[in-house]
Amino acid sequence: MRIQNFLLDKGQTSLEYALVIAVSAGLGLTFLKKFQGYMLDNPDSYVRLQLKIYERMFDPSLNYKRFRLPR
């Protein structure tokens, strides 16, 4: 009797672990999609704003001035 109860409890625990893994994997994928949309794919995203700043800063049409470093 005790062995059957133990096996049933063990099976239930493994099923619970499988469900927890499935739910957390689903939530993780959803979070990554939202994060990618917010940080990378969006035209007003943080990464694109930083790239625009660097493009303006290092634009070759602005004729940069050269500075010599003393030796």
C-alpha positions as CSV (number, residue, x, y, z in Angstrom):
1,M,0.0,0.0,0.0
2,R,2.7,2.5,1.0
3,I,4.7,1.8,-2.2
4,Q,1.7,2.5,-4.5
5,N,1.0,5.8,-2.7
6,F,4.6,6.8,-3.0
7,L,4.6,6.0,-6.7
8,L,1.5,8.0,-7.3
9,D,2.9,11.0,-5.4
10,K,6.1,10.8,-7.3
11,G,4.3,10.7,-10.6
12,Q,2.2,13.7,-9.6
13,T,5.4,15.7,-8.6
14,S,7.1,14.9,-12.0
15,L,4.0,16.1,-13.8
16,E,3.9,19.3,-11.8
17,Y,7.6,19.8,-12.7
18,A,6.9,19.3,-16.4
19,L,4.0,21.8,-16.2
20,V,6.1,24.3,-14.4
21,I,8.9,24.0,-17.0
22,A,6.3,24.3,-19.9
23,V,4.7,27.4,-18.4
24,S,8.1,29.1,-17.6
25,A,9.3,28.3,-21.1
26,G,6.2,29.9,-22.6
27,L,6.5,33.0,-20.4
28,G,10.2,33.3,-21.2
29,L,9.6,33.2,-24.9
30,T,6.8,35.8,-24.6
31,F,9.2,38.0,-22.6
32,L,11.9,37.7,-25.2
33,K,9.6,38.6,-28.0
34,K,8.4,41.7,-26.1
35,F,12.0,42.6,-25.2
36,Q,13.1,42.3,-28.8
37,G,10.2,44.4,-30.0
38,Y,10.9,47.1,-27.5
39,M,14.7,47.2,-27.6
40,L,15.6,46.2,-31.2
41,D,12.8,46.2,-33.8
42,N,10.9,49.3,-32.9
43,P,11.9,52.4,-34.9
44,D,12.0,54.4,-31.7
45,S,13.8,51.7,-29.7
46,Y,16.8,52.4,-27.4
47,V,19.3,50.7,-29.7
48,R,18.2,52.6,-32.8
49,L,18.3,55.9,-30.9
50,Q,21.9,55.2,-29.8
51,L,22.8,54.3,-33.4
52,K,21.3,57.6,-34.6
53,I,23.3,59.6,-32.1
54,Y,26.6,57.8,-33.2
55,E,25.7,58.3,-36.9
56,R,25.3,62.1,-36.3
57,M,28.4,62.2,-34.2
58,F,30.6,60.5,-36.8
59,D,29.1,61.8,-40.0
60,P,32.0,62.2,-42.5
61,S,30.2,65.2,-44.2
62,L,30.9,67.4,-41.2
63,N,34.6,67.6,-42.0
64,Y,36.2,66.7,-38.7
65,K,39.1,68.7,-37.4
66,R,42.3,66.8,-36.7
67,F,44.0,67.1,-33.4
68,R,47.6,66.1,-33.0
69,L,48.7,64.5,-29.8
70,P,52.1,65.8,-28.5
71,R,54.8,63.2,-28.1
